[in-house]
């Protein structure tokens, strides 16, 4: 019975629609969940800083990403200190004093990291210098002139009926 | 028994690889066809035996043969079949086997599709590939045999690392390896050319499709890996500048330089020695990447101390490959100088400039990746080099690359007038800066990063449109449709890939500037408003899997009154290793993803739920897809096939 099936479908649709409406109304009435932290502005600062700090026991994860107990603990420390009014730099200094430079994803600029921080600039200068020398020598180079035979060969190649390059030796078998 | 067969097949593959490495090279040197002809069957034999060996290891995983140490370490009877199969490449030994299999696959492809190249050249290419295979197969047999028996066998296996039990594991490593190993073909072509002393446009034309194909695989592999990390790690990051990622990114950067340099060598005969150097560099970085990732040296330089043989072998192999090829280069390259001359203002210069920049970026990433290792090895202290460093280096160096990338195509080859060229692009350039500023204001996030990113993206899109319009205008006369049809596939490839860079930049900039996240405590029946969406928490149920226990949350997602769907993030404990994992749930959209992951349950019965709003993040992968599509179009250009077709009649005429 098509009519019957149609009615059933209609009833089904009405049921789903009703559920959606109820769900929507329910969503609007439902109690609001509490944020995990009281102060979202502070939390944004905590997260920002956490991304730059290494979880010391994890395999290359920041303390923002890791769920390891140490990461959670460090995050709490960062939050506490920021909440106590310390600046980002002070928190970083405190953590470096405790855990060493290893905790920082941006290595400090000092004698042992000189090469690291200046390396890319030096590479760029070297690359630019090399490029300049190459271009200068290239500009001085005269354009290659072709002999009549080479011109003929080039025309053959372009026409598409050239065979094996004449320079290659016939292999012996 | 079957693992022993696999082991034996691996030994045979090594023997065949040795033959493939020695005999064809000798034949090419002595100009003997009979010796050269050994290359092709040897390539096929090596592929068959490596493939058989691979199948044996897979079999050991499928039937849970825990008397094989590698299987016992990386599988479990409860592991689903598909992840038992992918566990074959889940760790050091097996991924080396995948590497060797991929190499033999590329080798066979070269052997089959190189019928139109001179025999001596093919012999040298196959010989070079043979030497690489010898290195890898010997490395595996001497230090990292995947078929080593465990006596007595284990009753139960330790299971595959839960992070790797994901559909991404099925496709990401094979794609990535196809890319990595594909550069060995470009490398072998370069070495063969150095050996022949014939480095010309024809050589560039032969190696271009191969190099582009490898680049496409690598692009797709990296993009997939990034997408996988995005949904698997539970907080929605997509790139971490992790050494493992850098290991695949460095060859990509140099490979990108290489495909452009090859284009110049083919079209203009210029940059020949530079192209060869790039081919050597890209493959060396692929090798280095493979070893960095798989040797364990990244977690600690002391990983080598546990098995010094591995470290020594790796170092010796790297030194041999890089040393021999650079020696060969130093010997032959001076003869290659010259080629087409070009003026300072020319497309040639733009391409060379970007080549240099990409190489500098690649070298800087290498520096940042290896620096902590060297410092630690020298006893100068432990150091972390992470995203802040790489971003500080990457952004300033890549900005001129993107600007030049869209300026170059407006310049003529060989030489052009600067002022008219600047006038051509000036309107689009100025408009892009204005669009960058305007859009940043419109989305309410004015930082130099946002403005720069959006302006660069606008520059790429506008210049792409202008380039297409110019191209169409050049072919006056016929209808627009027929003019479109005359544009060769390679040009479309270039156009699409460059446009993809723009789309990619939009994604990176938008998600970096406008992403939002919120951690909430939720009880059943509670809701949360977040970035214009409402999420209703419908509680948590048990959802046990084959080898894990899981808690699955149900969150209904609303936009206003519209029910968008239910998100079901999970928190899993993988039983064999008692390892907790988060499985995020995503509502993927064209302009934003809503990303939810489930945290711990608190003492009062509520759950920590992490909400992430990720605007335009899909554009990052859409950009990568466009780049890869561009590569496919470029590699499939008719002129490579036309060359082949043209040779055939010529040969037929000769034979007649």
Interface residues (C-beta under 8 A of the other chain):
Chain A: X20 X23 X24 X26 X27 X28 X30 X31 X32 X33 X34 X35 X36 X37 X40 X43 X47 X51 X52 X54 X59 X60 X62 X64 X65 X67 X100 X101 X102 X103 X104 X105 X106 X107 X112 X113 X115 X116 X119 X120 X123 X124 X127 X128 X130 X131 X134 X135 X138 X139 X141 X142 X143 X144 X160 X161 X162 X163 X164 X165 X168 X169 X171 X172 X173
Chain B: X31 X32 X33 X34 X36 X118 X119 X120 X202 X233 X234 X235 X237 X240 X242 X243 X298 X299 X338 X340 X341 X342 X343 X344 X349 X352 X353 X356 X357 X359 X360 X363 X364 X367 X368 X371 X375 X380 X381 X382 X383 X384 X385 X386 X387 X388 X389 X392 X393 X397 X517 X518 X519 X520 X521 X522 X523 X525 X526 X527 X528 X529 X534 X536 X537 X556 X558 X561 X562 X563 X580 X582 X599 X606 X608 X609 X646 X650 X651 X653 X654
